[in-house]
Amino acid sequence: KMVQAKDYVSYQLTGRLVTDHSDASGTGAYDIKKRIWSDELIAAADVNPSLFPEIVDSIEAVGELLPKYAEAMGLSPKTLVVAGGGDGPCATVGAGCITDEHFYLTYGTSAWIGGTTDEPVFDPDYALFCFAHVIPGKYMPLGTMQAAGTSYKYIKDLFEDFDLSAKDYDQLANQVKPGSDGLIFLPYLIGERAPIWDPRARASFIGIRPTHKKAHYARAVLEGVAFNLERILQSFRKSRKIDELVITGGGAVSPVLRQIFADILNVNFKLPVNIQESTSIAAAIIAGIGCGYYKDFSVLDK
C-alpha cells in the first residue's frame, strides 16, 4: 500500500492500514468533491488501484494498541490510536480556524495562508490548492510559499550574525523605514510554490545601492516574504473579503514581523494563546475527539 508516515505508524500499532481524507487529498489521486479515491486519475497514472488504502475521518479511532506495543509502552491494551491528519489542516485547527471563512497565516521555515471552508476552493490562477480537512465534511484551501523563515536564516547566516538573537535581529530590521530605501528581495531561494509554482525560480536582491547597510537587507527579506504572501492573499480576496487573520508560527512571536506583515497585507492580526504549537494542539484535540474525551472541535473555544 502507499501510505503516509503517520498511517504506517498507526498500522504498526494496531494492525489496521488506513489513511485520512486530508492526506489522501494531497496525493493527486483523490476526488475532492466526492471525497473518494479517483478511479479516473488512478487509471490515467497507470497505478494499481489496490495500492490505495481505505480512507477514514481524521477523528476516527483506527483501533486499539496491539498487546506487544501496549506492554512495551506501559499502556493499557484498550488505548485507542486515532487516524490524525496532515500538518496543514492540523495547523488550521490549532489556529482556531474551525468555521467557514475563518483564515490564518503561519510563519515558520515555510509560510502559508489558509483557512476553513464548507466547500472546496478552486483557484483559476492556480496560486491556491485545497485539502480535505481534518474536520469531517470541511475543506482547507491554502497558498504556501517555500522560504519564509529560511530566507530570514539565510540573511542572518550570510552576515555571520550567529551570536545575534532573533529579537536583536528584528530590532536591526526595525531601524530602517518601510520600503528598505528601495532594496527589494525576491524570496525564491529554493524555487517557489504559491503563487508562481516554479521549481527553477531563484531569489535575488534588486535595487542595491552603496547606501544599503546590513539593516536594509534584514528588513528587505521580511518585506519580500510579506509581499509574496500578499500575492497569495490576493488570490483569496478575489472571492472573499479578508480583513483579519490569525497569525501563528515561530516568526509570529516577533512584534516587528507582525507589524511589517500587517501593513503589507492590510489586515489585523489575532494572536492565539499558544502561537507556536498549533499543529500539535490540533493533533491532541483530534485524538481527544477520537477517543471520546472531547465532544467536537468546539473545545477550541474553551
C-alpha positions in Angstrom: 0.0 0.0 0.0 1.0 3.6 -0.5 0.5 5.5 2.8 1.8 8.5 4.7 4.3 8.1 7.6 1.6 8.5 10.3 -0.5 5.8 8.6 2.3 3.3 8.7 2.9 4.1 12.4 -0.8 3.5 13.2 -0.7 0.3 11.1 2.2 -1.0 13.2 0.4 -0.1 16.4 -3.0 -1.5 15.5 -2.6 -3.8 12.5 -5.1 -1.8 10.5 -3.9 0.1 7.4 -5.9 3.3 6.6 -5.3 6.9 5.7 -7.4 10.0 6.4 -9.1 12.4 3.9 -6.6 15.3 4.5 -3.5 13.2 3.5 -5.4 11.4 0.8 -6.3 14.7 -0.8 -2.6 15.6 -1.1 -1.7 12.6 -3.2 -3.1 13.8 -6.6 -5.3 10.6 -6.7 -8.3 11.9 -4.7 -11.6 13.3 -5.9 -12.1 16.2 -3.6 -15.7 16.7 -4.5 -16.8 13.1 -3.9 -14.2 12.6 -1.1 -13.1 9.3 -2.5 -10.1 7.9 -4.5 -10.4 9.0 -8.1 -10.6 6.0 -10.4 -10.1 8.3 -13.4 -6.9 9.8 -12.0 -5.5 6.5 -10.8 -6.2 4.9 -14.2 -4.6 7.9 -16.0 -1.4 7.4 -13.9 -1.5 3.7 -14.7 -1.2 2.8 -11.0 -2.6 -0.3 -9.4 -5.8 0.9 -7.5 -5.2 -1.8 -4.9 -2.3 0.2 -3.6 -4.6 2.9 -2.2 -5.8 2.2 1.4 -9.2 2.8 3.0 -9.9 6.4 3.8 -11.4 7.4 7.2 -12.1 10.6 9.0 -9.2 12.1 10.9 -11.1 11.7 14.2 -11.8 8.0 13.7 -10.2 5.5 16.0 -8.1 3.2 13.8 -8.0 0.6 16.6 -6.6 -0.4 19.9 -2.9 -0.9 20.6 -1.7 -4.4 19.8 -0.7 -6.2 23.1 3.1 -6.2 22.4 3.1 -2.4 21.9 0.9 -1.8 24.9 3.2 -3.8 27.1 6.3 -2.2 25.7 5.0 1.4 26.3 3.3 0.6 29.6 -0.1 1.5 28.3 -3.5 -0.3 28.5 -4.2 -2.5 25.5 -7.5 -0.6 25.3 -5.6 2.6 24.4 -7.0 3.9 21.1 -5.0 5.0 18.1 -6.7 7.8 16.2 -6.2 8.5 12.5 -5.0 12.1 12.6 -4.2 14.3 9.7 -1.8 16.3 7.6 0.2 19.1 9.0 -1.5 22.0 7.2 -5.1 21.0 8.1 -4.0 20.3 11.6 -2.3 23.7 11.9 -5.6 25.3 10.7 -7.4 23.7 13.6 -4.7 24.7 16.1 -5.0 28.3 14.9 -8.7 28.1 15.9 -10.0 28.3 12.3 -12.7 25.8 12.5 -15.7 27.6 11.0 -16.4 28.6 7.4 -14.4 31.6 6.1 -12.0 31.7 9.0 -8.4 32.3 7.9 -4.9 32.4 9.3 -1.2 33.0 8.4 1.5 30.8 9.7 5.2 31.7 9.5 7.9 29.1 10.1 10.5 27.6 7.8 7.9 28.0 5.1 4.8 30.1 5.4 1.2 29.9 4.2 -2.2 31.5 4.3 -5.1 29.1 4.7 -8.4 28.6 6.3 -11.6 26.5 6.7 -14.5 26.5 4.2 -17.6 24.5 3.7 -16.9 23.9 0.0 -13.7 23.1 -1.9 -12.0 26.2 -3.3 -10.7 26.1 -6.9 -8.4 28.9 -8.0 -8.4 29.6 -11.7 -4.9 31.1 -11.4 -3.6 28.0 -9.6 -2.0 30.0 -6.8 -4.1 28.2 -4.2 -4.8 24.5 -3.7 -7.2 22.7 -1.4 -7.1 19.9 1.1 -10.0 17.9 2.5 -10.0 19.0 6.1 -9.3 17.1 9.3 -12.8 18.4 10.3 -15.2 16.0 8.7 -17.0 17.5 5.7 -15.0 20.7 5.5 -12.1 21.9 3.4 -8.8 23.7 3.9 -7.7 25.9 1.0 -4.3 27.5 1.2 -1.4 29.0 -0.6 2.0 28.2 0.7 5.5 29.6 -0.1 8.8 27.8 0.3 11.3 30.1 2.0 9.9 32.3 4.8 12.0 31.6 7.9 14.5 30.0 5.5 15.1 33.5 4.0 15.4 35.0 7.4 18.0 32.4 8.4 19.8 32.9 5.1 20.5 36.6 5.6 21.4 36.1 9.2 23.9 33.4 8.3 25.2 35.4 5.4 26.3 38.2 7.6 27.6 35.6 10.1 25.5 37.0 12.9 25.4 33.7 14.7 25.5 35.4 18.1 22.8 37.9 17.4 19.4 36.8 18.8 16.2 36.8 16.8 14.9 39.7 18.9 18.1 41.7 18.2 17.9 41.0 14.5 14.3 42.2 14.4 15.3 45.4 16.0 18.0 45.7 13.4 15.4 45.4 10.7 13.3 48.0 12.6 16.0 50.6 12.2 15.1 51.0 8.5 11.9 52.7 7.3 9.3 50.8 5.3 10.4 50.1 1.8 14.1 49.4 2.8 15.1 52.5 0.9 14.4 50.8 -2.4 16.0 47.5 -1.7 13.7 44.6 -2.9 14.1 40.9 -2.0 12.5 38.1 -4.1 12.3 35.2 -1.7 12.7 32.3 -4.1 15.7 30.7 -2.5 14.6 27.1 -3.2 12.1 27.6 -6.1 8.5 28.5 -5.3 5.1 27.1 -4.8 2.4 29.7 -4.5 1.8 31.9 -6.3 4.1 31.0 -9.2 4.7 27.2 -9.0 8.2 27.2 -10.4 11.0 25.0 -9.0 13.5 26.9 -11.1 12.7 30.3 -9.6 15.7 31.9 -7.8 16.0 34.6 -5.2 17.5 38.0 -5.8 18.1 41.4 -4.2 17.1 44.2 -6.6 18.0 47.9 -6.4 21.2 47.6 -4.4 22.9 50.9 -3.7 26.1 51.8 -1.7 23.9 53.3 1.0 22.3 50.0 1.8 23.6 48.5 5.1 23.0 45.3 6.9 19.7 46.6 8.4 18.3 47.3 4.9 18.9 43.6 3.9 17.3 42.4 7.2 14.2 44.4 6.6 14.1 43.7 2.8 14.0 40.0 3.5 11.0 40.3 5.8 9.2 42.7 3.4 9.9 40.3 0.4 8.4 37.4 2.3 5.4 39.6 3.2 4.8 40.8 -0.3 4.9 37.2 -1.6 2.2 36.3 1.0 0.3 39.3 -0.1 0.1 37.9 -3.6 -1.3 34.7 -2.1 -3.8 36.7 -0.1 -4.9 38.5 -3.3 -6.0 35.1 -4.7 -8.2 34.6 -1.7 -9.6 38.1 -2.0 -10.8 37.5 -5.5 -13.8 35.7 -4.0 -14.0 36.8 -0.3 -13.3 39.7 2.0 -10.4 39.1 4.4 -9.6 41.9 6.8 -8.4 39.7 9.7 -6.0 36.8 10.1 -4.9 34.7 13.0 -1.1 34.5 13.0 0.9 31.5 14.3 4.3 30.0 13.9 7.8 30.8 15.3 8.1 34.1 13.4 4.8 35.3 14.8 6.3 36.0 18.2 8.1 39.0 16.7 6.2 42.3 17.0 8.4 43.8 14.2 7.5 41.0 11.8 3.8 41.2 12.7 3.7 44.9 12.0 5.5 44.6 8.7 3.2 41.8 7.6 0.0 43.6 8.9 1.0 46.8 6.9 1.7 45.0 3.7 -1.2 42.5 3.8 -3.6 45.3 5.1 -5.0 43.0 7.8 -5.5 43.0 11.6 -3.8 40.0 13.3 -5.3 38.0 16.1 -2.8 36.2 18.4 -3.8 32.8 19.8 -2.9 31.9 23.4 -0.2 29.5 22.0 1.4 31.0 19.0 4.0 28.3 18.1 2.4 24.9 18.7 -0.8 25.0 16.7 -0.2 21.7 14.8 0.5 19.7 18.0 -2.5 21.3 19.7 -4.7 20.1 16.9 -3.3 16.6 17.0 -4.1 16.4 20.7 -7.7 17.6 20.0 -8.2 15.2 17.2 -7.0 12.3 19.4 -9.3 13.6 22.2 -12.4 13.6 19.9 -11.5 10.2 18.5 -11.4 8.6 21.9 -14.5 10.4 23.2 -12.7 12.8 25.7 -13.9 15.8 23.7 -17.3 16.1 22.0 -16.1 18.0 19.0 -13.8 20.8 17.8 -15.8 23.4 19.7 -13.4 22.6 22.6 -11.1 25.2 21.0 -13.5 27.9 22.2 -12.7 27.0 25.8 
